[in-house]
Amino acid sequence: MSALLTAFGLCNDWSKIAVIDTENHSAELYAHLGNYNVLPISSPFTPEKYIEAIDVCTEAGIEVIIIDSLTHEWEYLLDYHSSLQGNSFTNWSKVTPRHNEFVQKILQCQPHVISTMRTKQDYVLSEKNGKMVPEKVGLKTVQRDGMDYEFTLVFELDMKNHAIASKDRTGLFFGKPDHKLSVATGKLINQWCNNGITAEDILEKVKKCKSVPELVALYKEHVEFQSILKPEFEQQKKRILAHENENSPLFGKKFMLNGKH
């Protein structure tokens, strides 16, 4: 539901939203929200099936594709890898290209793509009283390591569906309190996409600021980037103040105070 509401905020048209459903038609449970499209795919969940489904959605003029979920693709590839004969390490050469092709399809397709991924409890081995025991260290995404970094935005949802951004290239949500994803979330993301303003754009403006008031005005204007660019703002402030001191008529002169330099 979170993905669907966000998708509607992105395009404002239920008919332009499609769900690629690997969860046994679970996407149909939210039909009361609007007349969105559902494209179910069944086992085996090969990367090629996902790619074909994305192509079908794109050719149909879909503006937002929801993939629910990406986990099944990776679980299929793990099973496929374990079934291969021979050296386990070299066998990844038969798996990785298929996965990479799927990732590139997501990154290069024209519609927005919202994906869900399952999580599981993650553990590490820690030494206690001379013994190695498993210790909980939080939740881990059930997908290939690094998959999170392929996306512009990554939200982690808790048991109450409260979302917190663990990765945010938009600067809109990082460091903000957790909240429930909604139509408003999608509208905010869509506005950011249309404005075309990125953190890199603001960083260039920061570097061009010549005075502290100008820098402060820029900082206040772009609240969404304050958390991620605060160090850069502070560094530029130091550079501005240092430059002003160098050009001060008192800079570099010696003064006498109580007969001492």
Secondary structure, DSSP 4 states (H G I P E B T S, - for coil): -HHHHHHHHHHS-GGGEEEEE-STTGGGGGGGG---EEEE--SS--HHHHHHHHHHHHHTT-SEEEEE-SHHHHHHHHHHHHH--S-TTGGGGGTHHHHHHHHHHHHHSSSEEEEE--EEEEEEEEEETTEEEEEEEEEEESSSTTGGGGSSEEEEE-TT-EEEEEEESSSSSTTSPPEE--HHHHHHHHHHHHHT--HHHHHHHHHH--SHHHHHHHHHH-GGGHHHHHHHHHHHHHHHHHHHHHTSTTTT----BTTB-
